[in-house]
Amino acid sequence: MAWSETGLDRAMNHTPAMQFNMFKSRIKSWDDLFQEAADFARTIGPGRVVSVSHSCDAGVSVVAVWYWEKGSKQLDVMAD
């Protein structure tokens, strides 16, 4: 991805806000959780997604989508 596609300015004149959305379950399959996370990531657009992470502890599966908040001034250009 080219720097210009991120929506961030190189001087970092504005601080973007990092957000996350968690998908967790004890009974859903990993496929279902990852599909939910992928669907969410698709709705916010690839320019705002930072990463997708996953973990499992005590039988609870978690997938997290980390992304730049839409209201961040650098990312307003990505909203269209």
Summary of the structure (lengths in Angstrom):
residues: 80
radius of gyration: 14.5
end to end distance: 17.4
largest distance: 45.5
contacts: 196
relative contact order: 0.29
helix: 31%
strand: 32%
